[in-house]
Amino acid sequence: MKKFYLMAAAVLCGISAMAQEVSVTMAEEHPFTFSTNESYVSIYMGEETQKANIPDENYIYIGPDENAGRNLWIWENTFNGITASDLNSFGVPGEYMAMEVGNVGWSGLGYNIAAANPIDLSYIDSNWSLHFAVKMTSAQTVSFQLTDANGKEAKIVLGKDPIDGVQPVADFPRDGEWYNIDIPMTWFEDKAEFTFADASAYADKNYFVLLAGGVQGTVVNYDAVFFHGPKVANGINTVKTSKKAADGFYNLNGQRIAKRKGLVITKCGDKVKKMFVK
């Protein structure tokens, strides 16, 4: 039976005890449990996964949307989007992000909110948590990070080696299986001195970032990136546009494009789905 608990990893690998509050579990054996009593603020989630698990009134989308001034920027072409051909962390075909490190010696991408389009994230407090899923076969250390309204970065380094001088807080088996990473916001507050308390008009920041080193060909798969916590009043922030956006095809930056081959995002109103067009 494949199980992985962070506390055991901390003992075996000598990782700091602060990592014990970061949970790493195999998604197949410990699937994330949704609740109608919680709200879900989604950075990335496949449409079929969302529809099967979260009522619309519990769901707030803050991922790429050109009309709302939100983009996924792949910095200096350091990642290549590749076909998501397997099952995601909830068993749905293709609904996940697959990124391959390019040949320029480093890699990075960021989900960004433009200065002209602030959103309210201040209700994401100590009662909330961050969830995402990741799978890899490479041993490369990766870093996922958040940025608060004041520019403070909280880095979740996963692996055996530091990135930019930041020590790992956990690792996960590199066996091509999905692993859930769950982190309470209290960890960010206590260990990273990070908070969204000042984020009532959050803008001009990379709110979710992935760094995966510079080894060409390293593939990082991630899925189901969202905050979850006590149910909030519907419409507490305005990230869901009131006017239905035109249907069409978009690139990974949320920019509208003509239908083409390769990795694209399809959009119908507020619903977004990533797909590969042959």
KOLTIVEX-704411 format. One record per residue (C-alpha): y, z, x. Coordinates in steps of 0.05 Angstrom, whole numbers, plus 5000, padded with zeros to 4 digits. Example, Ala and Ser with C-alpha at 12.3 -4.5 7.8 and 13.67 -1.06 7.14 Angstrom:
% residues 2
+------+------+------+
|    v |    w |    u |
+------+------+------+
| 4910 | 5156 | 5246 |
| 4979 | 5143 | 5273 |
+------+------+------+
***
This chain:
% residues 278
+------+------+------+
|    v |    w |    u |
+------+------+------+
| 5000 | 5000 | 5000 |
| 5067 | 4979 | 5029 |
| 5118 | 5034 | 5023 |
| 5177 | 5050 | 5066 |
| 5219 | 5112 | 5061 |
| 5282 | 5121 | 5102 |
| 5269 | 5194 | 5119 |
| 5206 | 5174 | 5154 |
| 5243 | 5119 | 5191 |
| 5295 | 5169 | 5214 |
| 5242 | 5215 | 5243 |
| 5204 | 5159 | 5277 |
| 5263 | 5120 | 5303 |
| 5311 | 5175 | 5319 |
| 5363 | 5150 | 5271 |
| 5417 | 5200 | 5251 |
| 5401 | 5247 | 5193 |
| 5460 | 5218 | 5155 |
| 5416 | 5157 | 5140 |
| 5372 | 5200 | 5096 |
| 5419 | 5188 | 5038 |
| 5408 | 5113 | 5043 |
| 5345 | 5094 | 5005 |
| 5301 | 5036 | 5028 |
| 5243 | 5019 | 4982 |
| 5198 | 4959 | 4971 |
| 5224 | 4922 | 4910 |
| 5155 | 4901 | 4885 |
| 5129 | 4972 | 4884 |
| 5194 | 5007 | 4866 |
| 5234 | 4958 | 4823 |
| 5305 | 4977 | 4806 |
| 5310 | 5009 | 4736 |
| 5368 | 4988 | 4693 |
| 5398 | 5033 | 4640 |
| 5440 | 5018 | 4578 |
| 5479 | 5081 | 4594 |
| 5507 | 5050 | 4658 |
| 5556 | 4995 | 4675 |
| 5541 | 4943 | 4729 |
| 5596 | 4913 | 4772 |
| 5563 | 4851 | 4801 |
| 5581 | 4816 | 4866 |
| 5520 | 4771 | 4862 |
| 5464 | 4769 | 4811 |
| 5425 | 4710 | 4782 |
| 5440 | 4693 | 4709 |
| 5367 | 4700 | 4686 |
| 5361 | 4767 | 4721 |
| 5424 | 4792 | 4688 |
| 5406 | 4767 | 4618 |
| 5337 | 4800 | 4622 |
| 5364 | 4868 | 4643 |
| 5437 | 4880 | 4627 |
| 5473 | 4871 | 4561 |
| 5539 | 4833 | 4568 |
| 5579 | 4895 | 4547 |
| 5550 | 4932 | 4607 |
| 5564 | 4876 | 4657 |
| 5627 | 4863 | 4698 |
| 5626 | 4804 | 4745 |
| 5670 | 4805 | 4808 |
| 5635 | 4750 | 4847 |
| 5662 | 4681 | 4866 |
| 5706 | 4649 | 4814 |
| 5760 | 4601 | 4836 |
| 5800 | 4610 | 4772 |
| 5803 | 4685 | 4784 |
| 5821 | 4679 | 4858 |
| 5754 | 4704 | 4883 |
| 5715 | 4666 | 4937 |
| 5655 | 4671 | 4982 |
| 5681 | 4651 | 5051 |
| 5631 | 4631 | 5104 |
| 5671 | 4642 | 5167 |
| 5679 | 4583 | 5213 |
| 5614 | 4551 | 5189 |
| 5573 | 4606 | 5221 |
| 5523 | 4607 | 5164 |
| 5487 | 4550 | 5129 |
| 5466 | 4560 | 5057 |
| 5393 | 4540 | 5049 |
| 5346 | 4530 | 4991 |
| 5325 | 4594 | 4955 |
| 5255 | 4571 | 4941 |
| 5217 | 4636 | 4931 |
| 5222 | 4693 | 4880 |
| 5281 | 4740 | 4880 |
| 5275 | 4816 | 4881 |
| 5261 | 4816 | 4806 |
| 5209 | 4761 | 4809 |
| 5254 | 4704 | 4785 |
| 5247 | 4637 | 4822 |
| 5306 | 4617 | 4864 |
| 5358 | 4667 | 4841 |
| 5380 | 4695 | 4908 |
| 5424 | 4678 | 4967 |
| 5392 | 4650 | 5030 |
| 5436 | 4644 | 5092 |
| 5416 | 4616 | 5160 |
| 5456 | 4632 | 5224 |
| 5486 | 4571 | 5256 |
| 5495 | 4552 | 5329 |
| 5563 | 4581 | 5347 |
| 5539 | 4648 | 5374 |
| 5561 | 4694 | 5317 |
| 5558 | 4696 | 5241 |
| 5597 | 4725 | 5183 |
| 5614 | 4716 | 5110 |
| 5658 | 4754 | 5063 |
| 5669 | 4759 | 4988 |
| 5745 | 4758 | 4981 |
| 5796 | 4774 | 4927 |
| 5861 | 4736 | 4934 |
| 5927 | 4774 | 4939 |
| 5953 | 4743 | 4874 |
| 5893 | 4765 | 4832 |
| 5883 | 4841 | 4839 |
| 5827 | 4876 | 4801 |
| 5815 | 4949 | 4785 |
| 5757 | 4982 | 4824 |
| 5786 | 5053 | 4823 |
| 5735 | 5077 | 4771 |
| 5678 | 5066 | 4821 |
| 5677 | 5139 | 4843 |
| 5627 | 5190 | 4868 |
| 5584 | 5180 | 4806 |
| 5569 | 5109 | 4825 |
| 5521 | 5075 | 4875 |
| 5515 | 5009 | 4911 |
| 5451 | 4969 | 4905 |
| 5428 | 4906 | 4940 |
| 5362 | 4875 | 4961 |
| 5346 | 4842 | 5027 |
| 5287 | 4806 | 5059 |
| 5277 | 4777 | 5128 |
| 5224 | 4758 | 5178 |
| 5270 | 4762 | 5239 |
| 5280 | 4828 | 5276 |
| 5355 | 4814 | 5282 |
| 5400 | 4873 | 5264 |
| 5446 | 4858 | 5205 |
| 5507 | 4892 | 5177 |
| 5531 | 4895 | 5105 |
| 5599 | 4926 | 5094 |
| 5650 | 4945 | 5042 |
| 5726 | 4948 | 5050 |
| 5769 | 4996 | 5010 |
| 5840 | 4984 | 4985 |
| 5870 | 5011 | 5049 |
| 5829 | 4966 | 5094 |
| 5778 | 5019 | 5114 |
| 5710 | 4988 | 5128 |
| 5643 | 5022 | 5114 |
| 5587 | 4988 | 5152 |
| 5514 | 4991 | 5132 |
| 5478 | 4970 | 5195 |
| 5404 | 4955 | 5184 |
| 5359 | 4946 | 5245 |
| 5345 | 4977 | 5313 |
| 5408 | 4958 | 5351 |
| 5482 | 4972 | 5340 |
| 5530 | 4918 | 5316 |
| 5601 | 4921 | 5344 |
| 5586 | 4991 | 5368 |
| 5563 | 5016 | 5300 |
| 5495 | 5050 | 5300 |
| 5442 | 5032 | 5249 |
| 5434 | 5077 | 5188 |
| 5367 | 5048 | 5168 |
| 5318 | 4991 | 5177 |
| 5267 | 4955 | 5134 |
| 5202 | 4919 | 5150 |
| 5213 | 4847 | 5170 |
| 5152 | 4821 | 5132 |
| 5185 | 4772 | 5084 |
| 5182 | 4821 | 5026 |
| 5242 | 4845 | 4986 |
| 5269 | 4915 | 5000 |
| 5319 | 4951 | 4956 |
| 5377 | 4985 | 4991 |
| 5409 | 5040 | 4948 |
| 5469 | 5080 | 4972 |
| 5508 | 5132 | 4931 |
| 5583 | 5127 | 4936 |
| 5582 | 5199 | 4960 |
| 5550 | 5172 | 5025 |
| 5609 | 5126 | 5035 |
| 5658 | 5183 | 5021 |
| 5624 | 5234 | 5065 |
| 5598 | 5193 | 5123 |
| 5647 | 5134 | 5125 |
| 5709 | 5167 | 5096 |
| 5711 | 5109 | 5047 |
| 5735 | 5109 | 4975 |
| 5758 | 5062 | 4920 |
| 5806 | 5116 | 4892 |
| 5866 | 5074 | 4912 |
| 5836 | 5009 | 4887 |
| 5870 | 5003 | 4819 |
| 5901 | 4937 | 4843 |
| 5850 | 4916 | 4895 |
| 5867 | 4849 | 4928 |
| 5872 | 4810 | 4993 |
| 5808 | 4841 | 5021 |
| 5737 | 4822 | 5038 |
| 5703 | 4871 | 4991 |
| 5631 | 4853 | 5012 |
| 5613 | 4826 | 5081 |
| 5550 | 4804 | 5117 |
| 5544 | 4799 | 5193 |
| 5478 | 4775 | 5222 |
| 5490 | 4765 | 5297 |
| 5488 | 4700 | 5335 |
| 5415 | 4681 | 5341 |
| 5411 | 4610 | 5313 |
| 5360 | 4602 | 5257 |
| 5361 | 4675 | 5234 |
| 5353 | 4675 | 5159 |
| 5380 | 4731 | 5116 |
| 5361 | 4732 | 5042 |
| 5399 | 4778 | 4996 |
| 5399 | 4790 | 4922 |
| 5425 | 4834 | 4865 |
| 5488 | 4861 | 4898 |
| 5522 | 4908 | 4849 |
| 5553 | 4976 | 4838 |
| 5526 | 5017 | 4780 |
| 5549 | 5081 | 4748 |
| 5571 | 5114 | 4682 |
| 5586 | 5065 | 4627 |
| 5659 | 5045 | 4626 |
| 5700 | 5019 | 4568 |
| 5689 | 4945 | 4557 |
| 5745 | 4906 | 4591 |
| 5768 | 4963 | 4637 |
| 5786 | 4910 | 4687 |
| 5802 | 4837 | 4677 |
| 5752 | 4804 | 4723 |
| 5721 | 4768 | 4664 |
| 5770 | 4713 | 4647 |
| 5792 | 4712 | 4575 |
| 5795 | 4636 | 4574 |
| 5729 | 4600 | 4581 |
| 5728 | 4562 | 4647 |
| 5708 | 4489 | 4648 |
| 5634 | 4478 | 4658 |
| 5616 | 4445 | 4724 |
| 5591 | 4450 | 4795 |
| 5622 | 4494 | 4849 |
| 5611 | 4504 | 4924 |
| 5597 | 4572 | 4955 |
| 5672 | 4586 | 4958 |
| 5677 | 4580 | 4882 |
| 5715 | 4514 | 4887 |
| 5701 | 4461 | 4835 |
| 5666 | 4399 | 4863 |
| 5633 | 4336 | 4837 |
| 5558 | 4342 | 4827 |
| 5525 | 4330 | 4894 |
| 5461 | 4343 | 4933 |
| 5449 | 4409 | 4967 |
| 5467 | 4481 | 4951 |
| 5516 | 4488 | 4893 |
| 5537 | 4539 | 4841 |
| 5536 | 4519 | 4767 |
| 5584 | 4553 | 4720 |
| 5588 | 4557 | 4644 |
| 5644 | 4602 | 4620 |
| 5634 | 4669 | 4656 |
| 5561 | 4654 | 4674 |
| 5546 | 4633 | 4745 |
| 5481 | 4608 | 4774 |
| 5463 | 4583 | 4844 |
| 5418 | 4522 | 4849 |
| 5395 | 4469 | 4898 |
| 5406 | 4396 | 4876 |
| 5358 | 4346 | 4906 |
+------+------+------+
***
